[in-house]
């Protein structure tokens, strides 16, 4: 056993450990506390299992491990105590950490949805170019490597987030089968704003991928959802296959609805139901104006007016 010469304190501590039955004590753990700059591993071999010796001040009388076990602390010559803690116990995670790991253990689909939800929240408030994989990982409480495990990169994650938002909106916009045309349009518009209000992050991300990016998968997703919205409006109004004038009119109204929804999310200074009524009145006025340029739209407007007044 190598010992530092001239260290009476260390030699006395080794003798004290042997008297207490610790076994072949390594002097290095005494040097850790007794001499500056000499760190030891604090290991001792007892013949059963290796232990870690911890030196604590005697102020409280017992350390945490001994208080739990109800054991007395063996005193040393300098008023400190050495606490023996098995390696297995020292290496075990804290109970709170174990619970946290259990709470975070999700299935593959759940973990993927969690990452997508975190990405939607970021993409809805910042341009995609300003969002990094590290940002998504931090928002989801996951590692960077885990995000790359589920998604090849940021573009793939962005596309998955947009698809998720589009799928949610599609399910909500199925128009009711009964009711007058304008009433069905009111119901569909109300469902649209339900999505806007409860899925603001998904809605924001969906629109941010719109007019500025109409190429590739992102453009396909955004154009696809807008084409679907156009079909839903035509179905709600019992309108014929649209010609150029009706198509432009309805797409103009859709842009108006999107802009109004984003403005409402930002300011919230207008009652939502009032905003919905305003938008329905706007499409009626737009159809009336478009009827001056297309006889079929004029017929549609007259029919809608008659059914609404009956």
KAMORA-V377903 format. One record per run of one state. SS is the DSSP state (hx for helix, st for strand, lp for the rest). FROM is the first residue (numbers start at 0). TO is the last residue. If there is no record, write none. Layout:
BEGIN
ss,from,to
SS,FROM,TO
SS,FROM,TO
END
This chain:
BEGIN
ss,from,to
lp,0,6
hx,7,18
lp,19,22
st,23,24
lp,25,26
hx,27,33
lp,34,41
st,42,44
lp,45,49
st,50,55
lp,56,62
hx,63,68
lp,69,73
st,74,74
lp,75,79
st,80,85
hx,86,90
lp,91,93
hx,94,103
lp,104,106
hx,107,122
lp,123,126
hx,127,129
lp,130,131
hx,132,139
lp,140,142
hx,143,149
lp,150,152
hx,153,171
lp,172,179
hx,180,197
lp,198,198
hx,199,207
lp,208,214
hx,215,236
lp,237,242
hx,243,266
lp,267,270
hx,271,289
lp,290,293
hx,294,308
lp,309,309
END
